[in-house]
Amino acid sequence: MRFTDLDIELAKAIKKAGFNWKPEPGHFVLDDDQVFHHASPFQDHVFFILDLQHFLRYTGSIDGMKSRLVWLPSWHDAREQLRKLGVTDALMAAYLHDHKAIENGNELEWLLRLWLEKITVPVA
């Protein structure tokens, strides 16, 4: 899995918007604070949570993980979160189509944009 710079910036914006992430095995994370002193097998500062206890040794707690790391949702994760916000698969498909995301190979970017839009739009 490779995240673009824009995917990473959108994930940071989702965190900043107050999304309450629960770290779990299977999640990718960004270590901007350089909590880990070893190289990533993925791209710079991107790690995959396989063993939650390993990450807790470096961050101290789940809250420490949440504050020091940024969750980098996969395409599947983004769709799941959008469904929890009431966004239907049909709406996601139309949104991706409208933005030519599949043709351009940037579906994750547009799913993250839609997610950010849904969590930052003020409720009337």
Backbone torsions as a table, in degrees:
resi	resn	phi	psi	omega
1	MET	NA	132.4	177.3
2	ARG	-126.8	131.9	178.9
3	PHE	-104.7	137.2	176.0
4	THR	-78.0	164.7	176.0
5	ASP	-58.1	-37.9	179.7
6	LEU	-68.8	-39.8	175.3
7	ASP	-56.7	-43.3	-178.6
8	ILE	-66.6	-42.3	178.4
9	GLU	-64.0	-39.0	177.8
10	LEU	-67.1	-38.6	176.8
11	ALA	-63.5	-39.7	176.5
12	LYS	-63.3	-40.6	179.3
13	ALA	-65.5	-37.6	177.4
14	ILE	-63.7	-43.0	176.7
15	LYS	-61.8	-47.5	-178.8
16	LYS	-61.7	-30.5	179.4
17	ALA	-72.9	-5.6	174.8
18	GLY	101.8	11.7	178.6
19	PHE	-61.0	130.2	-178.0
20	ASN	-93.7	96.3	-176.6
21	TRP	-86.4	140.7	175.2
22	LYS	-112.4	106.7	-178.9
23	PRO	-59.2	134.2	-179.5
24	GLU	-145.9	153.0	172.0
25	PRO	-55.5	140.4	-178.1
26	GLY	101.3	-8.0	178.5
27	HIS	-92.3	144.8	168.9
28	PHE	-92.1	145.1	178.7
29	VAL	-136.3	152.7	173.8
30	LEU	-102.7	131.1	179.2
31	ASP	-108.3	72.7	178.8
32	ASP	-66.3	-29.8	-178.7
33	ASP	-79.3	-4.2	-178.0
34	GLN	55.8	48.7	175.0
35	VAL	-62.8	-39.0	-178.6
36	PHE	-92.6	131.7	-175.8
37	HIS	-98.9	19.2	177.6
38	HIS	-124.2	159.5	-178.1
39	ALA	-70.1	151.7	176.9
40	SER	-85.4	141.9	174.1
41	PRO	-76.5	-7.2	178.9
42	PHE	-102.5	-132.7	175.1
43	GLN	-90.2	170.2	-176.7
44	ASP	-50.7	126.4	173.5
45	HIS	66.0	14.1	176.8
46	VAL	-107.1	126.1	-178.4
47	PHE	-127.4	159.5	179.1
48	PHE	-113.9	127.9	179.2
49	ILE	-81.3	108.6	174.4
50	LEU	-105.0	-45.8	-179.8
51	ASP	-118.5	103.9	-177.4
52	LEU	-57.0	-37.6	-178.9
53	GLN	-61.6	-35.3	177.5
54	HIS	-59.8	-44.7	-179.5
55	PHE	-68.8	-36.4	179.2
56	LEU	-66.3	-30.5	176.8
57	ARG	-61.6	-33.2	-178.8
58	TYR	-87.5	-30.0	-174.5
59	THR	-106.2	-14.0	175.7
60	GLY	90.0	-33.8	-176.3
61	SER	-166.2	170.2	174.4
62	ILE	-60.5	-43.5	178.2
63	ASP	-61.9	-37.1	176.2
64	GLY	-63.0	-40.2	176.6
65	MET	-62.7	-46.2	-177.1
66	LYS	-63.6	-35.1	-178.0
67	SER	-82.9	-31.6	-173.3
68	ARG	-97.1	-18.1	-178.8
69	LEU	-117.4	157.8	176.5
70	VAL	-114.9	125.1	175.9
71	TRP	-69.9	130.4	175.3
72	LEU	-108.5	92.3	-176.5
73	PRO	-63.5	141.8	172.1
74	SER	-78.8	175.3	176.2
75	TRP	-56.8	-45.7	179.5
76	HIS	-62.3	-44.5	179.2
77	ASP	-59.9	-44.7	-178.5
78	ALA	-62.4	-44.2	178.4
79	ARG	-62.5	-41.3	179.2
80	GLU	-61.8	-44.1	179.3
81	GLN	-66.7	-37.8	177.5
82	LEU	-64.9	-39.8	176.7
83	ARG	-60.5	-40.6	178.5
84	LYS	-63.1	-24.6	177.2
85	LEU	-88.5	4.3	177.4
86	GLY	89.7	9.1	179.0
87	VAL	-83.7	121.4	-178.1
88	THR	-77.3	160.5	176.0
89	ASP	-60.5	-37.3	179.3
90	ALA	-63.4	-41.5	178.9
91	LEU	-66.3	-41.4	177.6
92	MET	-61.3	-44.5	-179.2
93	ALA	-62.2	-42.5	179.0
94	ALA	-64.7	-40.9	179.7
95	TYR	-62.9	-45.8	178.8
96	LEU	-64.0	-39.9	178.0
97	HIS	-63.2	-47.5	-178.6
98	ASP	-59.1	-31.3	-177.8
99	HIS	-99.5	9.5	179.0
100	LYS	50.7	36.6	-175.8
101	ALA	-66.6	-37.5	-178.5
102	ILE	-70.9	-44.3	178.2
103	GLU	-60.5	-37.6	-176.7
104	ASN	-89.8	-5.9	177.8
105	GLY	70.3	26.9	-179.0
106	ASN	-126.1	44.0	-180.0
107	GLU	-58.5	-43.0	-178.5
108	LEU	-60.5	-44.2	178.2
109	GLU	-53.9	-47.7	-176.4
110	TRP	-72.1	-31.9	174.5
111	LEU	-66.3	-40.5	177.5
112	LEU	-66.4	-38.1	176.5
113	ARG	-61.7	-44.7	179.5
114	LEU	-63.4	-43.5	178.4
115	TRP	-60.0	-47.7	179.7
116	LEU	-61.4	-41.1	177.4
117	GLU	-59.8	-43.8	-177.3
118	LYS	-69.1	-30.0	-178.2
119	ILE	-93.7	-8.9	-179.6
120	THR	-111.5	-7.8	178.2
121	VAL	-73.6	124.4	179.7
122	PRO	-63.7	140.7	177.9
123	VAL	-84.5	129.7	-177.5
124	ALA	-79.1	NA	NA
